[in-house]
Amino acid sequence: MSSYSSSLRLPTSGFKGQLHKTLLFVNLSLKSCPAYGSANAYTSTLPIPTPEAISLWSYPRSTADITSIFQCYLSGALPAIPWSEEGGLSAETRTIKDQLLKLNEKGWWTVASQPAVNGLDSADETFGWGPRMGFVWQKVCLPLLFFCARFAEVPN
């Protein structure tokens, strides 16, 4: 889908429970990921008020609906997703946006990302941080959200 549909409705059984279990797993995984700072920063609460969340995301009923939400966020049509407290993509994320869109098309929803950086100056506008005259190295970190039944599809 190229645009987000506001006519989505929440299912009454099955999918909702499985999705909740999957989301909980991702939240717990992020809590232990040192790349994302304080463990208290990732809880089960939304970063925006519930009425605003419903206005943005409505009630997804299928994996295609959720894929559409992620795709719209990455393409700039939505200002936020439940795991984003930033108001749009960071400059760092925009460097790998095309790859993230491809992953999300497959239903492998990217809830965060950190592209690899190999020895950039700490003053770099996009990736720089830390003391002056330093260098930045970082490994790829890409937490994904997908159904366990699809795990075999993920390449080694």
Buried (B, 14 or more C-beta within 10 A) or exposed (E): EEEBEEEBEEBEEEBBEEBEEBBEEBBEBBBEBEEBEEEEEBEEEBBBEEEEBEEBBBEBBEBEBBBBBBBBBBBEEBBBBBBBEEEEBEEBBBBBBEEBBEBBEEBBBBBBBBBEBEEBEBBEEBBBEEEEEEEBEBEEBBBBBBBEEEEEEEEE
